[in-house]
Amino acid sequence: MKPRRAHPILAIHYPSELPICAHRDEILAAIRDHQVLVITGQTGSGKSTQIPKMCLEAGRGLDGLIGCTQPRRIAAITLAQRVAAELGTHAVPLVASKIRFQDRTSRHTRIKFMTDGILLAEAHHDRQLRAYDTLVVDEAHERTLNIDFILGWLKKLLPRRPDLKVIITSATIDPRKFSAAFDNAPLIEVSGRMYPVEVRYRPLPVVTDDDSSDVTYLDRAVSAVDEIKHSGHRGDVLVFMPTESDIRETVQRLEDRNYLHTRVLPLFGRMAAVDQERIFHPSVQDKIVVATNVAETSVTIPGIRYVVDTGLARIAQYNARSRTQTLPILPISQASADQRMGRCGRVEAGICIRLYDENDYLSRPHYTAPEIQRSNLAEVILRMLYLGLGEVQLFPFLDPPAPAAIKDGFAVLQELGAVDEHRRLTAVGRTMARLPLDPRQARILITARQENALREVTILAAALSVQDPRERPLDQEAQADQAHARFRHPQSDFGALLRIWEEYQRIWETTRSQGQMRKFCRQHFLSYRRIREWIDIHEQLHDVLNELGDFPVNAAPASYDAVHRSLVSGYLSNLALRKEKNHYLATKGREVMIHPGSGLFNKAGSWIVAAEMVQTSRTYARLVANVEPDWLEGLGRHLCRHSYSDPHWEKNRGQVVAYERVTLYGLTIVERRKVNYARIQPEEARAVFIRSALIEGDLPGRYPFLEFNRELLKSIEDLENRTRRRDLLVDEQVLFDFYDRNLPAIADIRSLNRFLKEPDGDSRLRMTEADLLRATPDFAVLDDFPTSLGWHDPPLALRYVFSPGEEDDGVTAAVPVHLLPRMGHAGFEWLVPGMLPEKVLTLLKALPKGLRRQVVPIQEFARRVVDCLEFGQGDFYTQLTRIVKELTGMEIYPKDWGRSSLPDHLRMRFEVLAADGKVLNSGRDLMVLTGVSQERHDEALWHEARQRWERDRITDWDFGELPSAISLGKDAFGIERLAYPGLVAEGQSVSLQLFADPLEATNASREGLLLLFQHVFSAELKHLLRTWRLTDEIARELRFLGDRQSANRALQRYILSELFGIAEIVQPSRDLFLATVARLRGGQLAARGRQILEEVLQVIHERHLSAMAIDRYQELAAQNPGAQARLHLLAAELDSLLPKDFLNTWPHAQIVALPRCLQALRIRAERAYHSPDKDRTKAEHLVPHVERYEALRSRLVVGSDPDMKRFLEEFHALLEEFKISLFAPEIKTMVRVSSKILDSKWKEGLLMLGSQADVRLRP
């Protein structure tokens, strides 16, 4: 037990004017008799200064310190100075203060004023608070997080510290809750000195339907001040407003009134210090102070006689689901309203004007919700875990936080890596708890140590602990913004803070004058006080890190990446991915906007991180920086979610791979990365390996077991194909089960090769017929399915396929091309002996009904016929006819056999082989094959021509004119073959190639010529594309073409194609090429290109307007089925009029004519919405003409006669004009048009196109 300390002999005096002094004896007795005491009194009653003195007089402070906690640092400092002064100058060592990073206590200290955060920090090394024998928890009514934590902590601690006295002081806001929390501790109420206050209610008027007024609380506040100033009585006025912008507007409006002997002053937390101090200076003039709720209790403004209360305030709210700190304007509680009223009854009778009615006041909650119920609990939870205080849910808070808030607090700690998935403190978490900082800032320092960026990040951590040092004084916002611009960093608002720091330090090193530093701050609109606070915190933070011993400061400057990776580690949930300019998709699906005050507004990159997300009218990201997505997986590995798709075997890698997608809080940071799937799902990967690599045989190199199994499978498959049955070979699952039984846990080539080196590795994977056969086949039947046609000279190899419906089903004969001219079809009608019974039966079934009756029962009769046939002797159908006549006596002729009824597998199939064995052609008609195969026969002719004509890497037309066709010579059958030259785009250059098809050569040449023109005009095109800018609005209108990049490419290609006349090119021509180059030289290219672009964009804009109009009317017609049906048809017509591929299909002349058609469609949509029946009636006039047009278009094929295509375009244009005349007659048509004119045009087309019309135009 430590020895008691003696108090120095001193006389304790109490100011008699303070109301609390009248209760001195009562309080002294309660301190001696009770462990816990609650004292309540109004602001100004003397609680904060006199209770510590009474504790000293009651004998406290002998076995430990008398600790007095305050929510604010300034209060702790000023109260220590005040109490020391009241005790006398010799008592100064007895009273001291300690705030974060500033400790003025000594071994002589008896009364210690401190922030509540300091008391919490001291608990890390003094868990029983043995340093204190008395604790005074002041301003407990504010119910901050720290206060609630201290009270709950003391509740658990007091039974283990019966010697500890606790005094809780509170304003007159629900003091009995504190008493009840401590087992009904005694409550002493101290009345304050209050003059009468008259409350006047001036609610906003209720706006009715016939009342056009729009009176706001600003208007009523100004009116209330007018009422006060015109009453004839002097006195200072305090006006409460909810926001800074409201304050600025109110101040301006009041100043414009020029009240006599009156100054109008603003007051809010972010004001420059010099502006705040003016409020407290004595003045011969009356003051009107327009303030936020900071003036309720935090600041006592002397001399206030009148209060104007809007009843509103910005009240911080934390949404656990969206993780956004919001600042909505909300009605204040009754307690806050009473505090505001109390501001005006201090010096004389006061008047409080409330801009709401009494019923509104009475309906409001009695008290503002405690901070613990609307805050992020991460810091409290972290400290509780570090102190080992048990589960958060069981901690005796006065008002327990909601389960959702606790869950969110743990989620933040898990995000920062402070706790694991079981909510246990990690090593990082223990280090974080040792740092007296917000958990996020602590986390960035820990990462900065790893990144060797501690110097810069310590500066930023200190900056994040204070208010922004940049000031924007009233009426000087523009000058302030200009001064701050010199510090702006192109990629980071944090970088701007570092530049401010570095410039300040540079000036300081040069001048070493505080006066010069104040001048520097004034010139650059910086708060000297906040920068000094920033420096003090940085110095103390530096000392704390030094004390920890394992936080070395980097000597060399840290890189941007190192600094910002550190920042990201603390703000992983504040990452965002750009959707469009300044608009981002943040984590958890939130949509945020970069705050206009950020240096990155309009300049940010694809990925950003923000120090805070604040929701006012919208969610803003403040204090932001560009980040690289490559950092995120490493920093947020513990939070990443991985999904895998498309597991498949990759032969080249020798592995089963899948595509991995990595998300962080819903944002995709890795889209499609190949990974070894065996490490993810080994069993599933092994199954893929067995099916793809082993069963399908997709292995590189030679594997004896696999070749053996393939041959065995092939022999059984061949047996099935020849006998046309599918009941011999086992299914794939049996193959899988075989490998599954015999293969170890293997899913890649390397492991397979290791296994095969084992003594029985290869043999274990070899199959047998027993493994593969379902039943034992009759091998004798194979003689009826020979492998070659022995009757043919030379014999032709046969191949069997049993695949009904497929092109190669049945038996195929391999025919060398040189045999084609002398081959006849008759001998092949016999097929092979094994297939003859089925063919005969099929032919008998196909006989006419009168003949078929004479061969019943038909299956038995077919067997008799087959027995009589002499296979391969003469013509099959002649012999078949003869035998049927002999068996039945009926009259039948070879022509009666329904040969067309034979399925493909009962007709011989042929493959024509070149000399090198390659298949030139295949089919079941020898005559057709002979003609087609001639084209492909002599590859030597093509080889010689290609050697002579073809070339590559062409970037200009530096060769002669190309002929329209090139003779290759005669093929093996004496037929002359032609080749057609074409220019082909290949990468960045063009090649000259030969084609067998002139149309194919033309189509390829269009792309080749386009690239060739691009080479010739490369400088002009670079200039054109450099000025190419698609606004966000245009990009939205282009969405129907695809994504932004695809639409941009399509537009560019179309414009280039139009510039160079690509669509009109029939064959590549040197003269035409040079003429086009000459035409576009001299600046014509850029001007014409911009003109084409504007014409196309006008069409797209009109389409966008039409689509929006149709969508709007469809929404309005939700309950009108008739209108819905018409509008649905119009939406389809819009897609038809301007389809997604219109740039590739419509000629330019037709495109530039479309705006009128689209305007008419909008007019029609409006009228169809209002009168759907009229639209349907008018549309009936269109039906025959549309049907004709659609019939023609559906029959038009590639390579059609140009006259047909021209007629189609002209008729379509006339049809669109007819629609304009029907549905939007106010738009003048380009030509006279009517139903009769369309009929006449149709007949004209029929006559012009002649015989083609019969097959292609008539519906």
Buried (B, 14 or more C-beta within 10 A) or exposed (E): EEEEBEBEEEEBEBEEEBBBBBBBEEBBEBBEEBBBBBBBBBBBBBBBBBBBBBBBBBBBBBBBBBBBBBBBBEBBBBBBBBBBEBBEEEBBBBBBBBBBBBBBBEEEBBBBBBBBBBBBBBBEEEBEBEEBBBBBBBBBBBBBBBBBBBBBBBBEBBEEBEEBBBBBBBBBBBBEBBBEBBEEBBBBEBBBEBEEBEBEBBBBEEEEEEEEEEEEBBBBBBBBBEBBBEEEEEBBBBBBBBBBEBBBBBBEBBEEEEBEEBBBBBBBEEBBEEBBEBBEEEBEEBBBBBBBBBBBBBBEBEBBBBBBBBBBBBBEBBBBEBBBBBBEBBBBBBBBBBBBBBBBBBBEEBBBBBBBBEEBBEEBEEBBBBBBBBBBBBBBBBBBBBBEBEEBEEBBBBBBBBEEBBBBBBBBBBBBBBBEEEEEBBEBBEBBBBBBBBBBBBBBBBBBBEBBBBBBBBBBBBBBBBBBBBBBEBEBEEEBBEBBEEBBBEBBBBBBBBBBBBBBEEBBEEEEEEEEBBBBBBEBBBBBBBBBBBBBBBEBBBEBBEEEEEBEBBEEEBEBBBBBBBBBBBBBBBBBBBEEBBBBBBBEEBEBBBBEBBBBBEBBEEBBBBBBBBBEEEBBBBBBBBBBBEBBBEBBEBBBEEEBEEBEBBEEEBBBBBBBBBBBBEBEBBEEBEBBBBEBBBEBBBBBBBBBBBBEEEBEEEBEBBEBBEEBBEEBBBBBBBBBEBEBBBEEEEBBEBBEEBBEEBBBBEBBBEBBEEEEBBEBBBBEEEBBBEEEBEEEEBEBBBBEBEEBEEEBBBBBBBEEEEEBBBBBBBBBBEBBEEBEEEBBBBBBBBBBBBBBBBBBBBBEEEBEEBBEEEEEBBEEBBEBBEBBEEEBBEBBBBBBEEBEEEEBEBEBBEEEEBEBBBBBBBBBBBEEEEEBBBBBEBEEBBEBBBEBBBBEBBEEBBEEBBEEEBBEBEEEEBEEEBEBEEBBBEEEBBBBBBBBBBEEBBBBBBBBEBEEBBBBBBBBBBBBBBBBBEEBBEBBEEEBEBEEEBBEBBEBBEEBEEBBEBBBBBBBBBBBBBEEBEBBBEEBBEEBBEBBEEEEBBEBBBEBBEBBBBBBBBBBBBBEBBEBBBEBBEEBEBBBBBBEBBBEBBEEBBEEEBBEEBEBEBBBBBBBBBBBBBBBBBBBBEBBEEBBEBBEBBEBBBEBBEBBEEBBEEEBEEEBEEBBEEBBBBBBBBBBBBBBEEBEBEEEBBBEBBEEBBEEBBEEBEEBBEEBBEE
